[in-house]
């Protein structure tokens, strides 16, 4: 049976392609997948580390200094003191 297929401009012997997984993180594991007959290997994104670093730095700068000033804790009134437009009809 001929399972030859074309995928993204590549001619593959068969359509079995391992996805990005812990097996595709090291060269040794990739060679084992190749020896096991994988037609191609899906690698992790080359920019995954950059995306993680940007997300962590954004979180750091958004949270930085929120507890460093006493007035930062009193920007909003306490929930019990906040007027929500209701009046107490029972008192």
FENLINWO-V686769 format. One record per residue. N is the residue number from 1. RES is the residue in one small letter. PHI is phi in degrees with one decimal (* if undefined). OMEGA is omega in degrees with one decimal (NA if undefined). D_LAST is the distance of its C-alpha to the last C-alpha in Angstrom with 2 decimals. Layout:
BEGIN
{{N	RES	PHI	OMEGA	D_LAST} {N	RES	PHI	OMEGA	D_LAST}}
END
This chain:
BEGIN
{{1	x	*	179.4	85.29} {2	x	-95.3	179.8	84.61} {3	x	-105.8	-178.8	80.97} {4	x	-57.6	-178.3	81.62} {5	x	-142.2	175.0	78.73} {6	x	-112.9	-179.9	77.78} {7	x	-140.6	179.4	74.44} {8	x	52.1	177.4	73.52} {9	x	83.3	179.3	77.20} {10	x	-103.2	173.4	78.32} {11	x	-94.7	-177.4	80.64} {12	x	-111.3	179.3	79.48} {13	x	-66.2	179.3	81.51} {14	x	-155.6	-175.0	78.55} {15	x	-85.6	-179.9	74.85} {16	x	-82.0	-178.8	73.59} {17	x	-130.3	177.4	71.71} {18	x	-63.2	-179.7	69.47} {19	x	-81.8	177.3	66.13} {20	x	-63.8	-177.2	64.71} {21	x	-153.4	176.5	64.04} {22	x	-58.2	178.3	64.71} {23	x	-69.3	-178.9	68.30} {24	x	-96.8	179.4	68.79} {25	x	-90.1	-178.0	67.75} {26	x	-122.2	-179.0	71.10} {27	x	-62.2	179.7	74.65} {28	x	-60.5	178.7	75.81} {29	x	-67.4	178.4	73.32} {30	x	-64.3	177.4	74.20} {31	x	-65.2	176.6	77.87} {32	x	-64.6	176.8	77.11} {33	x	-63.5	177.8	75.33} {34	x	-64.2	178.6	78.38} {35	x	-64.4	179.6	80.73} {36	x	-79.2	174.3	78.69} {37	x	108.0	179.3	79.35} {38	x	-64.7	-179.2	76.34} {39	x	-74.3	177.8	77.40} {40	x	-157.8	-179.1	74.97} {41	x	-131.2	174.4	71.99} {42	x	-88.8	-178.0	68.62} {43	x	-92.2	172.8	67.74} {44	x	-66.2	177.3	64.40} {45	x	-62.3	177.4	63.40} {46	x	-69.4	-175.3	65.28} {47	x	-105.2	-177.8	62.18} {48	x	-60.4	180.0	59.69} {49	x	-64.4	179.9	59.79} {50	x	-66.8	178.1	59.11} {51	x	-64.5	178.3	56.09} {52	x	-62.4	-179.3	54.70} {53	x	-64.2	178.9	55.38} {54	x	-64.3	179.3	53.69} {55	x	-65.9	179.4	50.55} {56	x	-67.6	179.8	50.41} {57	x	-69.5	175.9	51.03} {58	x	-61.7	178.4	48.30} {59	x	-60.7	-179.4	45.83} {60	x	-61.7	-176.3	47.10} {61	x	-73.1	176.0	46.74} {62	x	-73.3	-177.4	43.27} {63	x	-92.8	-175.2	41.98} {64	x	-66.7	174.8	44.12} {65	x	81.2	-177.8	42.36} {66	x	-69.8	179.8	38.77} {67	x	-108.8	-174.3	38.17} {68	x	-87.6	179.9	40.62} {69	x	-119.0	-177.8	38.42} {70	x	-63.8	-178.3	35.29} {71	x	-70.8	178.5	33.70} {72	x	-65.5	-179.9	34.36} {73	x	-82.5	-176.5	31.56} {74	x	-115.9	177.2	28.98} {75	x	-64.3	-178.4	29.82} {76	x	-115.6	178.6	26.56} {77	x	-69.3	175.4	23.10} {78	x	-63.0	-175.5	21.66} {79	x	-60.5	-179.4	19.85} {80	x	-70.4	-179.4	16.55} {81	x	-92.4	-174.3	16.92} {82	x	-81.5	179.5	18.09} {83	x	-82.4	-179.6	16.30} {84	x	-98.7	177.3	16.98} {85	x	87.3	179.6	15.92} {86	x	-99.1	173.8	12.69} {87	x	-115.7	178.7	9.37} {88	x	-79.0	-178.8	6.09} {89	x	-89.5	-176.7	5.70} {90	x	-91.1	179.7	3.82} {91	x	-107.9	NA	0.00}}
END
